[in-house]
Amino acid sequence: MNIKDKVVLITGSSGGIGKCLVQEFLNRGASKIYAADLNIENIELNNKVIPIKLDVTNQADIENCVQACSDTDILINNAGVELAAPVFSQSSFKAKLEMNVNCLGVHSLCVAFWDMLKSKESSAIVNMLSIASFIHIPKLSTYCASKMAAHSITQAFRHASLGTNIKIVGIYPGYVDTDMTKNIDVEKATPEQ
């Protein structure tokens, strides 16, 4: 897909990967970038970057985002959380939050933008998933479960996109050197990579 002159919505724009995605889409000639995040004060602005307050678990925020970003050509579901919850965690709060953000948030945004993107000549949904979509990491059990579920949702949208102009893409990186992985001592890719 040609990025030049496209309008891009990127969730999780203030994080390590999100900031790099914003910059890369600018470098590739996107005409406008909606930088969506809970923390819009951390978003670096320029004349092509528009901050959008978005909690991907909040339906009112999603509806406001759809209204504000109605010219979106490419939806990048990058928002995510990893709370290092073992499977025998005392509380299910962490598991619920990971599932709500990493899977249900992706699902909600895909559904909310679907008809709009389907009406475009060329559009895409890009879901930032993880190698954890395919493997179990004991210290990240509930995170892995949420990413496995998001992978399944991505496959479902890929099937639903047949015969439309929407391209569905899943991205499956390993460990990336961001705040999310700062306490994990393994080799990591840079967010720019």
Solvent accessible surface area in square Angstrom, and as a share of the most:
residue,aa,sasa,rsa
1,M,92,0.41
2,N,107,0.55
3,I,29,0.15
4,K,124,0.53
5,D,96,0.50
6,K,37,0.16
7,V,16,0.09
8,V,0,0.00
9,L,0,0.00
10,I,0,0.00
11,T,1,0.01
12,G,15,0.14
13,S,2,0.01
14,S,19,0.12
15,G,36,0.34
16,G,30,0.28
17,I,36,0.18
18,G,0,0.00
19,K,85,0.36
20,C,27,0.16
21,L,33,0.16
22,V,14,0.08
23,Q,97,0.43
24,E,71,0.32
25,F,25,0.10
26,L,32,0.16
27,N,101,0.52
28,R,147,0.54
29,G,23,0.22
30,A,0,0.00
31,S,47,0.30
32,K,53,0.23
33,I,0,0.00
34,Y,10,0.04
35,A,0,0.00
36,A,0,0.00
37,D,15,0.08
38,L,98,0.49
39,N,65,0.33
40,I,59,0.30
41,E,134,0.60
42,N,76,0.39
43,I,15,0.07
44,E,133,0.59
45,L,111,0.55
46,N,72,0.37
47,N,145,0.75
48,K,77,0.33
49,V,7,0.04
50,I,68,0.35
51,P,46,0.29
52,I,22,0.11
53,K,110,0.46
54,L,5,0.03
55,D,39,0.20
56,V,13,0.07
57,T,63,0.37
58,N,63,0.32
59,Q,97,0.43
60,A,61,0.48
61,D,26,0.14
62,I,2,0.01
63,E,97,0.43
64,N,96,0.49
65,C,1,0.01
66,V,25,0.14
67,Q,141,0.63
68,A,58,0.45
69,C,0,0.00
70,S,66,0.43
71,D,50,0.26
72,T,0,0.00
73,D,19,0.10
74,I,3,0.01
75,L,0,0.00
76,I,4,0.02
77,N,3,0.02
78,N,19,0.10
79,A,23,0.18
80,G,27,0.26
81,V,38,0.22
82,E,26,0.12
83,L,54,0.27
84,A,54,0.42
85,A,1,0.00
86,P,70,0.44
87,V,106,0.61
88,F,183,0.76
89,S,41,0.27
90,Q,190,0.84
91,S,60,0.39
92,S,62,0.40
93,F,131,0.55
94,K,83,0.35
95,A,32,0.25
96,K,127,0.54
97,L,56,0.28
98,E,0,0.00
99,M,63,0.28
100,N,58,0.30
101,V,15,0.09
102,N,1,0.01
103,C,6,0.03
104,L,90,0.45
105,G,1,0.01
106,V,7,0.04
107,H,70,0.31
108,S,31,0.20
109,L,1,0.01
110,C,0,0.00
111,V,82,0.47
112,A,33,0.26
113,F,0,0.00
114,W,35,0.12
115,D,102,0.53
116,M,34,0.15
117,L,0,0.00
118,K,86,0.37
119,S,93,0.60
120,K,44,0.19
121,E,162,0.73
122,S,42,0.27
123,S,1,0.01
124,A,3,0.03
125,I,0,0.00
126,V,22,0.13
127,N,0,0.00
128,M,24,0.11
129,L,5,0.02
130,S,10,0.06
131,I,72,0.36
132,A,1,0.01
133,S,6,0.04
134,F,108,0.45
135,I,82,0.42
136,H,109,0.49
137,I,32,0.16
138,P,95,0.60
139,K,159,0.68
140,L,9,0.05
141,S,9,0.06
142,T,24,0.14
143,Y,21,0.08
144,C,1,0.01
145,A,46,0.36
146,S,0,0.00
147,K,11,0.05
148,M,71,0.32
149,A,31,0.24
150,A,0,0.00
151,H,42,0.19
152,S,68,0.44
153,I,40,0.20
154,T,0,0.00
155,Q,79,0.35
156,A,58,0.45
157,F,21,0.09
158,R,83,0.30
159,H,134,0.60
160,A,56,0.43
161,S,10,0.06
162,L,128,0.64
163,G,89,0.85
164,T,43,0.25
165,N,81,0.41
166,I,7,0.04
167,K,113,0.48
168,I,11,0.06
169,V,44,0.25
170,G,16,0.15
171,I,64,0.33
172,Y,63,0.24
173,P,37,0.23
174,G,45,0.43
175,Y,65,0.25
176,V,15,0.09
177,D,81,0.42
178,T,24,0.14
179,D,116,0.60
180,M,76,0.34
181,T,13,0.07
182,K,135,0.57
183,N,138,0.71
184,I,41,0.21
185,D,147,0.76
186,V,69,0.40
187,E,166,0.74
188,K,52,0.22
189,A,41,0.32
190,T,61,0.35
191,P,31,0.20
192,E,133,0.60
193,Q,164,0.73
